[in-house]
């Protein structure tokens, strides 16, 4: 339903930049946004490319790497770039949701009409099939979805509005409601787990859900999670589908990376 993939790459700064640039080029080759649909907002075939400090590197350095990667993606593949969060070139583009406003279809038209919506690199038109990429630098983000026991997408959307930071909810929480595999889902991004932990989010959301006569019945992590954020034996961890520290915790995966051909 989301029709979206998350890929995590870790390594040396130069290696990660080159891998990200090549991945953006491959996405532009394979994915046609005039045909692609999904419940998740997107502006590009390689929709968002964040550089995240893991060890021995600063967020400021990651912002420089993001700028370097964005310039190279445009130079090689003619995919325009919007810089966001710590790499933002303008204050009104710090938030990813502001960059994504209107999605591919809306942004494609807005960039033609409105100079303020044009890309930071390249353009003014978006790539005809690959759109544009949002390239940025940020702290580690936890992508976490929960499913309700009712296929009530209106309820999921209402709860997402209440819990997210922009709606006056929890600090550092982004959320949207969707119908996924026939079930109501609240899809969340926790942008600073040290400011607002998953347990705090879960307790708040559980109270709101049960107050509407529903229950949270399952959770899923998208991508990886840092070890410091895993609260063992907490209810939200027990609800995760097929959770394994060996496969889902960033530090464990770095010890045993995938074999490459």
C-alpha positions in Angstrom: 0.0 0.0 0.0 2.8 2.4 0.8 4.6 1.2 -2.4 7.9 2.3 -1.0 11.2 0.8 0.0 13.7 1.9 2.7 17.4 1.1 2.1 20.1 1.8 4.7 23.7 2.2 3.7 26.6 2.6 6.3 30.2 3.1 5.6 32.9 5.7 5.0 31.7 9.2 4.0 33.0 8.9 0.4 31.6 5.4 0.0 28.2 6.4 1.3 28.0 9.5 -0.9 28.9 7.5 -4.0 26.4 4.7 -3.1 23.6 7.2 -2.5 24.3 8.9 -5.9 24.3 5.6 -7.8 21.1 4.5 -6.0 19.4 7.7 -7.0 20.4 7.1 -10.6 19.1 3.6 -10.6 15.8 4.7 -9.0 15.5 7.3 -11.8 16.1 4.6 -14.4 13.6 2.1 -13.0 10.7 4.1 -11.4 8.2 6.2 -13.3 6.3 8.5 -11.0 3.6 9.1 -13.6 2.6 5.5 -13.0 3.6 5.0 -9.4 0.9 5.3 -6.7 0.9 4.7 -2.9 -0.5 6.1 0.3 2.9 7.6 1.3 3.7 11.1 0.2 6.6 11.3 -2.4 8.2 13.8 -4.8 10.8 11.6 -6.4 11.8 8.1 -7.5 14.6 8.4 -4.9 12.2 10.4 -2.7 14.4 11.2 0.3 18.1 10.7 0.9 19.2 11.6 4.5 22.8 11.5 5.7 22.9 10.4 9.3 25.9 10.6 11.7 26.6 7.2 13.2 30.1 7.4 14.7 33.2 9.7 14.3 31.3 12.3 12.3 29.3 15.4 13.0 25.8 16.4 11.8 27.5 19.4 10.1 29.8 17.2 8.2 26.8 15.1 7.1 25.2 18.3 5.8 28.2 18.9 3.6 28.0 15.4 2.3 24.3 15.9 1.5 25.2 19.0 -0.5 27.9 17.1 -2.4 25.6 14.2 -3.2 22.8 16.5 -4.3 25.0 18.4 -6.7 26.3 15.1 -8.1 22.8 13.6 -8.6 21.8 16.6 -10.7 25.1 16.5 -12.7 24.9 12.8 -13.5 21.2 12.2 -13.8 19.4 15.5 -14.3 17.2 14.9 -11.2 16.7 18.3 -9.4 17.4 18.5 -5.6 15.7 20.1 -2.6 17.9 20.3 0.5 16.2 19.8 3.9 16.8 19.7 7.7 20.5 20.3 8.6 21.4 20.7 4.9 18.6 23.1 4.1 19.6 26.0 1.9 16.5 28.0 3.1 14.7 28.1 6.4 11.3 27.3 4.8 12.7 24.0 3.5 14.0 22.6 6.8 10.9 20.4 7.3 10.6 17.5 4.9 6.8 17.8 4.9 7.0 21.4 3.6 9.3 20.3 0.7 6.9 17.5 -0.1 3.8 19.7 -0.2 1.7 18.8 -3.2 3.7 15.6 -3.9 5.2 14.9 -7.3 2.1 16.0 -9.2 1.5 19.2 -7.3 5.2 20.2 -7.0 5.7 19.6 -10.8 3.1 22.3 -11.5 4.1 24.6 -8.6 7.8 24.7 -9.6 6.7 25.9 -13.1 4.5 28.7 -11.7 6.1 29.8 -8.5 9.8 30.6 -8.2 9.7 29.9 -4.4 8.9 26.2 -5.1 11.8 25.7 -7.6 14.6 23.2 -6.6 17.7 24.3 -4.9 19.8 22.5 -7.5 18.7 22.0 -11.1 15.3 22.6 -12.6 13.2 24.7 -12.8 11.3 21.7 -14.1 11.3 18.4 -12.3 12.6 15.3 -14.0 9.6 14.1 -16.2 9.5 10.6 -14.6 11.8 10.7 -11.6 10.6 13.9 -10.1 13.1 15.4 -7.6 15.0 14.2 -4.6 15.0 15.7 -1.1 18.6 15.3 0.2 19.4 16.2 3.8 21.2 15.6 7.0 19.5 14.7 10.3 19.8 12.6 13.5 18.6 9.0 13.5 14.9 8.7 12.8 12.7 5.7 13.9 10.1 4.8 11.3 7.4 2.9 13.2 3.9 1.9 12.3 1.1 0.6 14.4 -2.1 -1.2 13.3 -5.5 -0.8 14.9 -8.1 -3.6 15.3 -10.6 -1.7 13.1 -10.3 -0.9 9.4 -11.3 2.7 10.2 -8.9 5.0 8.2 -10.7 8.1 9.4 -9.9 7.1 13.0 -6.3 6.5 12.1 -6.0 9.9 10.5 -7.7 11.6 13.4 -5.3 10.0 15.9 -2.3 10.8 13.7 -3.3 14.5 13.7 -3.6 14.4 17.5 -0.3 12.7 18.2 2.0 14.5 15.8 4.1 17.5 16.8 2.6 19.8 14.2 -0.8 19.2 15.6 0.2 20.1 19.2 1.0 16.5 20.1 4.3 15.0 21.0 7.6 16.7 20.3 9.6 15.2 17.4 6.7 13.0 16.2 5.4 12.9 12.6 2.4 10.8 11.8 -0.2 10.0 9.2 -3.1 7.6 9.0 -3.6 5.1 6.2 -5.4 1.9 5.2 -2.7 -0.7 4.7 -3.5 -4.3 3.8 -7.1 -3.7 4.8 -6.2 -2.4 8.2 -6.1 1.1 9.7 -2.5 2.1 10.3 -0.8 5.0 12.1 2.5 5.5 10.4 5.0 7.5 12.5 8.5 9.0 12.3 10.2 9.7 15.6 12.8 12.3 14.8 14.5 12.4 18.2 14.0 9.3 20.4 16.0 10.9 23.2 13.5 13.8 23.4 10.4 11.6 23.0 11.0 7.8 23.4 8.9 5.1 21.7 7.5 4.1 25.1 6.2 7.7 25.7 4.6 7.7 22.2 3.1 4.3 22.7 1.5 5.2 26.1 0.0 8.4 24.7 -1.3 6.7 21.6 -2.7 3.7 23.4 -4.7 6.0 25.7 -6.1 7.9 22.8 -6.9 4.7 20.8 -8.6 3.0 23.7 -10.6 6.1 24.4 -12.1 5.7 20.9 -13.1 2.1 21.6 -10.2 0.6 19.5 -7.0 -1.3 20.3 -3.4 -1.3 19.0 -2.8 -4.9 17.9 0.5 -4.9 16.1 3.6 -2.8 15.2 6.3 -2.8 12.6 9.7 -1.1 12.3 10.6 0.2 8.8 14.4 0.1 8.4 16.7 -0.1 11.4 16.7 1.3 15.0 19.6 2.4 17.1 20.4 0.1 20.1 19.9 3.0 22.5 16.2 3.3 21.5 15.3 -0.4 22.0 13.4 -0.7 25.3 13.5 -4.4 25.9 10.4 -6.0 27.3 8.3 -2.9 26.8 4.8 -3.4 25.3 5.6 -1.6 22.0 8.6 -3.9 21.4 6.6 -7.0 22.2 4.1 -6.0 19.6 6.6 -5.7 16.8 6.1 -8.2 14.0 9.1 -10.5 13.7 11.5 -8.3 15.7 15.0 -9.5 16.0 17.9 -7.4 17.4 20.2 -9.2 15.0 18.3 -7.9 12.0 16.7 -4.7 13.1 19.3 -3.0 15.4 21.7 -0.7 13.5 24.8 -1.6 15.6 24.2 -5.4 15.2 23.8 -5.0 11.4 27.0 -3.0 11.2 28.8 -5.9 12.8 27.4 -8.3 10.2 26.7 -6.5 7.0 25.0 -8.1 4.1 27.2 -10.0 1.7 27.7 -8.1 -1.6 28.3 -9.8 -4.9 
